[in-house]
Amino acid sequence: MQAKPFDGLALSRALTYPGGMKTPRFTPLVADLPATVPFVGPEAHMRANGRPFKARIGANESGFGPSPKAIEAMCAAAPEAWMYGDSECHDLREALAAYHGVTPAHIIIGEGIDGLLGMLVRMLVAPGDPVVTSDGAYPTFNYHVAGFGGVLHKVPYRDDHEDPGALLALAEEVHAKLLYFCNPDNPMGTWHSARVVERMVRAVPDGTLMVLDEAYIDAAPPCTAPQIDPDDPRVIRMRTFSKLFGLAGLRVGYAIGAPRLIAMFDRIRNHFGMGRVAQAGALAALADQAWLADIQARVSAARNQIAQIAAVNGLYAIPSATSFVALDTGRDGEFAKGLVDGLMARDVFVRMPFVAPQNRCIRVSAAPDNELVELSAALPEVLAQLSDSP
């Protein structure tokens, strides 16, 4: 998204208040951005509906919850919430470094992957700089690029998968500063093998940094996580505690990259952005690998259950390596939007991809049985209603 030329007169009119005051004076870039956000949160929908959801299965949160040991650690840390958290996240960085077989200098911790993406774009993308991504991929990344004046160049999905070859070719053509690639993918849930990703890293054009978003890697088959030299300056890997670890409400993400790149985050990050309770919860969650294995099994079972619900209702579940399943309606975006709205009216919260042809699908998060029962009851009602519509 390229910012329009600055119109000082229009900006002045826009910021004129009663009495002739003309403050605040926003930057031309920010003043010209559209008044949009990447996602409308479930709480906003509930306030609009005036009631809670029966099934909150649209935001890819883990309805299975966090490890009991993480809850215990957060409760123990709560009385110390009057203190700022450790600005270096020392204990969590040490634990993550040991977990991944790297040094703490390879790890940066931030306010979810979203926060880290924002900082990364701030570091590398100046107004007018080219950035490559897939059309329809994670919109928050696009939001950050637009916010710093970068120019997005996009390639279409190929067979509901991100297209590594097309991404690399476009990155080389436009001399991209960043190349964003999500594996497993959001919003389709599809994935490429570790070998494909490893080849992709080796082919990254000189001067381009590949952003490998692995938010859903804990839900993927073992052959999905690539073997990448942590000192490789061509790639930075993003991970999170928001998905299978069940800590979306804490906003704890981290990145793995070459120490020289990681050190640059210290120049711009919010040094007290990670709270004490959040650090304690993430540290305990990471240590409880038995809980993570149990959640992986539950997510796999829930994906199978969602696929069965889809099949009974004439929809197709696209094979998924994430904590959600994209259900192909076999129709178009208008039909899928009607399906999302109809489910929402029955207090079942789901989402859909934003770009055609992927927007023919709806996206359903893995969830406990009681929430999928609500989906199973509401889905045929909405489909029947849509079939009866003129």
C-alpha positions in Angstrom: 0.0 0.0 0.0 1.6 3.3 -1.1 0.7 6.5 0.7 -0.9 9.2 -1.4 0.9 12.5 -2.0 0.6 14.8 1.0 -2.2 17.4 0.8 -1.4 19.9 3.4 -4.6 21.9 2.9 -6.8 18.8 3.2 -5.0 17.9 6.4 -5.4 21.4 7.8 -9.2 21.2 7.1 -9.4 17.7 8.7 -7.8 18.9 11.9 -9.6 22.2 12.3 -11.6 22.2 15.6 -14.2 24.7 16.9 -12.5 28.0 17.6 -10.1 27.6 14.7 -7.6 25.3 16.5 -5.6 23.0 14.2 -4.1 20.4 16.5 -2.9 17.7 16.8 -0.7 17.8 13.7 -0.4 14.2 12.6 2.4 13.1 10.2 1.3 13.1 6.6 1.8 9.4 6.4 -0.5 8.6 9.4 -3.1 11.2 8.5 -3.5 9.5 5.0 -3.9 6.0 6.3 -7.4 4.4 6.1 -9.3 4.2 9.4 -9.2 0.4 9.5 -7.8 -2.3 11.7 -6.7 -5.8 10.6 -9.3 -7.6 12.7 -12.5 -6.9 14.6 -12.1 -8.6 17.9 -14.7 -11.1 19.4 -15.4 -8.7 22.3 -16.5 -6.0 19.9 -18.9 -8.5 18.2 -20.3 -9.5 21.6 -20.9 -5.9 22.6 -22.7 -5.3 19.3 -24.8 -8.5 19.8 -25.4 -7.8 23.5 -24.6 -11.4 24.5 -21.6 -13.8 24.8 -20.7 -16.4 22.2 -21.7 -20.0 22.7 -18.7 -21.0 20.6 -15.7 -18.7 20.4 -14.0 -20.4 17.5 -12.8 -17.7 15.2 -9.7 -16.1 16.7 -7.4 -19.2 16.8 -7.1 -19.0 20.5 -6.7 -22.2 22.5 -10.0 -22.9 24.2 -8.2 -25.8 25.9 -6.5 -23.2 28.1 -2.9 -22.9 29.4 -0.9 -25.4 31.4 -2.1 -25.6 35.1 1.6 -25.1 35.9 1.5 -21.8 34.0 -1.6 -20.7 35.9 0.1 -21.6 39.1 3.2 -19.6 38.2 1.1 -16.6 37.2 -0.8 -16.7 40.4 2.5 -16.8 42.3 3.8 -13.8 40.4 0.6 -11.7 40.7 1.5 -10.2 44.2 4.7 -8.9 42.6 2.8 -7.1 39.8 3.7 -3.8 41.4 7.2 -4.2 40.0 8.1 -3.9 36.3 9.0 -7.1 34.6 12.7 -7.9 33.9 13.5 -5.6 31.0 15.9 -8.2 29.5 13.4 -11.2 30.0 16.6 -13.0 31.2 15.1 -16.2 32.5 12.7 -16.7 29.6 15.4 -15.9 27.0 17.7 -18.4 28.7 15.0 -21.1 28.6 14.1 -20.4 25.0 17.7 -20.5 24.0 18.2 -23.9 25.6 14.9 -25.2 24.1 16.1 -24.2 20.6 19.8 -25.0 21.0 20.9 -21.4 20.4 22.3 -18.7 22.6 20.3 -16.0 24.3 21.8 -13.5 21.8 19.7 -15.2 19.1 16.4 -14.5 20.9 14.3 -11.4 21.2 11.0 -11.5 23.2 8.1 -9.1 22.4 4.4 -8.4 22.7 3.3 -11.3 20.5 4.4 -11.8 16.9 2.3 -8.8 16.0 4.5 -6.6 18.2 7.7 -8.1 16.8 6.5 -7.6 13.3 5.8 -4.0 14.0 9.3 -3.5 15.4 10.9 -5.4 12.5 9.1 -3.3 9.9 10.1 -0.1 11.7 13.8 -1.1 11.6 13.9 -2.1 8.0 11.1 -0.4 6.0 11.3 3.3 5.1 8.6 5.1 3.1 8.6 3.7 -0.4 10.6 0.5 0.4 9.3 -2.6 -1.3 8.0 -5.5 0.7 6.7 -8.9 -0.7 4.0 -11.1 0.7 1.1 -13.3 -0.5 -2.2 -11.7 -1.4 -4.5 -12.7 1.4 -1.8 -13.6 3.9 -1.7 -12.4 7.6 -3.2 -8.8 7.3 -1.5 -7.5 10.5 1.9 -7.6 8.7 0.4 -5.5 5.9 -1.0 -3.1 8.5 2.5 -2.5 9.9 4.1 -2.1 6.4 1.4 0.5 5.5 1.9 2.2 8.8 5.6 2.9 8.0 5.0 3.8 4.4 6.3 0.6 2.7 5.0 -0.6 -0.6 3.4 -4.0 -0.6 4.0 -6.3 -3.6 1.9 -9.5 -3.6 1.6 -12.8 -5.3 -1.5 -15.0 -5.3 -1.8 -18.3 -3.5 -1.3 -21.4 -5.6 -3.7 -24.3 -4.8 -4.5 -22.7 -1.5 -0.8 -22.7 -0.5 1.6 -19.9 -0.4 3.8 -20.0 -3.5 7.6 -20.0 -2.5 8.8 -19.7 -6.1 6.6 -16.8 -6.9 7.5 -15.0 -3.7 11.2 -15.4 -4.3 11.0 -14.2 -7.9 9.0 -11.1 -7.0 11.4 -10.3 -4.1 14.3 -10.4 -6.5 12.4 -8.4 -9.1 11.5 -5.5 -6.8 14.6 -5.7 -4.5 12.4 -6.3 -1.5 13.6 -5.3 2.0 11.3 -8.0 3.6 9.7 -11.2 2.3 6.9 -12.5 4.5 6.2 -16.2 4.5 3.9 -18.0 7.0 4.4 -21.7 7.4 2.0 -23.3 8.4 -0.1 -20.8 6.7 -2.8 -18.4 8.1 -5.6 -18.2 6.9 -5.6 -21.5 5.0 -3.9 -23.9 7.4 -1.8 -25.4 4.6 1.9 -26.0 4.9 5.1 -26.7 3.1 7.7 -29.3 4.2 10.9 -28.3 6.0 12.9 -29.1 2.8 10.9 -26.6 0.8 11.5 -23.9 3.4 15.2 -24.7 3.7 15.5 -24.3 -0.1 13.6 -21.1 0.1 16.0 -19.6 2.7 19.0 -20.5 0.5 17.4 -18.7 -2.4 16.5 -15.5 -0.6 17.9 -12.6 -2.8 20.8 -10.6 -1.4 19.6 -7.7 0.6 16.2 -9.3 1.4 15.3 -10.5 4.9 12.9 -13.5 5.0 10.3 -13.3 7.8 9.4 -16.8 8.6 6.2 -16.7 10.7 5.9 -20.0 12.5 3.0 -19.1 14.9 1.4 -22.5 14.2 4.5 -24.7 14.1 3.5 -26.5 17.3 0.4 -27.9 15.6 2.3 -29.1 12.5 3.7 -32.5 11.5 7.3 -33.0 12.7 8.7 -32.6 9.1 7.5 -29.0 8.9 10.1 -27.2 11.1 13.2 -26.5 9.0 16.8 -26.8 10.1 18.2 -23.3 9.8 21.5 -22.0 10.9 20.6 -19.5 13.7 23.4 -17.2 12.5 22.0 -17.1 8.9 21.4 -13.3 8.3 18.8 -14.0 5.5 16.0 -15.1 7.8 14.3 -14.4 11.1 11.8 -16.9 12.6 8.8 -15.8 14.6 7.2 -18.0 17.4 4.4 -17.4 19.9 2.9 -18.6 23.2 -0.6 -17.5 21.9 -1.6 -20.7 20.1 -1.1 -24.2 21.6 0.5 -22.8 24.8 -2.9 -21.1 25.4 -1.5 -17.7 26.5 -3.0 -15.4 23.8 -4.1 -13.0 26.5 -0.6 -12.4 27.7 0.9 -11.4 24.3 4.2 -13.2 24.5 6.1 -13.9 21.2 9.7 -14.3 20.3 12.0 -14.3 17.3 15.1 -16.3 16.5 17.7 -14.7 14.4 21.3 -13.8 13.9 22.7 -11.9 16.9 23.5 -8.8 15.0 19.9 -8.5 13.8 18.5 -9.4 17.2 20.6 -6.7 18.9 19.0 -4.0 16.7 15.7 -4.6 18.5 17.2 -3.1 21.6 17.5 0.3 19.9 13.7 0.7 19.5 11.8 -1.8 21.6 9.7 -1.0 24.7 12.2 -2.3 27.3 9.5 -2.9 29.9 6.9 -4.1 27.4 6.8 -7.7 28.8 5.1 -7.8 32.2 6.3 -9.8 35.1 3.2 -12.1 35.2 3.5 -12.7 31.5 7.1 -13.7 31.7 6.4 -16.1 34.6 3.5 -17.7 32.7 5.4 -18.2 29.5 8.4 -19.7 31.4 6.3 -22.3 33.2 4.3 -23.1 30.0 7.5 -23.8 28.1 8.7 -26.1 30.8 5.5 -28.1 30.7 6.1 -30.1 27.6 3.7 -32.9 28.7 0.9 -30.4 28.6 1.9 -29.2 25.2 1.9 -32.8 23.9 -1.6 -33.3 25.3 -2.9 -30.1 23.6 -1.3 -31.2 20.3 -3.4 -34.4 20.6 -6.5 -32.5 21.4 -6.0 -30.1 18.5 -5.5 -33.0 16.1 -8.7 -34.6 17.4 -10.6 -31.4 17.1 -9.4 -30.9 13.5 -10.8 -34.3 12.7 -14.1 -33.5 14.4 -14.4 -30.2 12.4 -13.7 -32.1 9.2 -16.5 -34.5 10.0 -19.0 -31.7 10.8 -18.0 -30.1 7.4 -18.5 -33.4 5.5 -22.0 -33.9 7.0 -23.0 -30.5 5.8 -21.5 -30.7 2.3 -18.4 -28.7 2.9 -14.8 -29.7 2.4 -12.2 -29.4 5.1 -8.8 -28.3 3.7 -6.1 -30.4 5.3 -4.6 -28.3 8.1 -1.3 -28.2 10.0 -2.6 -25.4 12.3 -5.0 -25.0 15.3 -7.8 -24.2 12.9 -9.4 -25.7 9.7 -10.5 -23.8 6.6 -13.8 -25.1 5.3 -14.3 -24.8 1.6 -18.0 -23.8 0.9 -17.6 -24.5 -2.8 -19.2 -21.2 -3.5 -17.8 -17.6 -3.4 -16.9 -14.9 -0.9 -20.5 -13.6 -0.7 -21.8 -17.0 0.3 -19.0 -17.5 2.9 -19.8 -14.0 4.3 -23.4 -15.0 4.7 -22.4 -18.1 6.4 -20.1 -16.2 8.9 -22.9 -13.7 9.6 -25.5 -16.4 10.1 -23.3 -18.3 12.5 -22.5 -15.1 14.3 -26.3 -14.4 14.7 -26.5 -17.8 16.4 -23.6 -16.8 18.7 -21.0 -19.0 16.9 -17.9 -16.8 16.2 -15.9 -17.8 13.1 -13.9 -15.9 10.5 -13.1 -16.1 6.8 -10.1 -15.2 4.6 -10.4 -11.8 3.1 -9.1 -12.3 -0.5 -10.6 -14.3 -3.4 -10.6 -17.1 -4.1 -9.6 -18.1 -0.6 -12.6 -16.1 0.7 -14.9 -18.9 -0.4 -13.9 -20.6 2.9 -14.7 -20.1 6.5 -12.1 -20.7 9.2 -12.9 -22.6 12.4 -10.6 -22.9 15.4 -9.9 -26.2 17.1 -11.9 -26.2 20.3 -13.4 -28.3 23.1 -16.3 -30.7 22.3 -19.0 -28.4 23.7 -18.1 -25.6 21.3 -17.9 -27.8 18.3 -21.4 -29.2 19.3 -22.7 -25.6 19.0 -21.1 -25.4 15.5 -22.6 -28.7 14.5 -26.1 -27.5 15.5 -25.9 -24.0 14.0 -24.2 -24.8 10.7 -27.0 -26.8 9.0 -29.5 -24.1 10.1 -27.5 -21.4 8.4 -26.8 -23.4 5.3 -30.6 -24.1 4.9 -31.4 -20.4 5.4 -28.9 -19.4 2.7 -30.2 -22.1 0.3 -33.7 -20.6 0.8 -32.6 -17.1 0.1 -33.4 -15.7 -3.4 
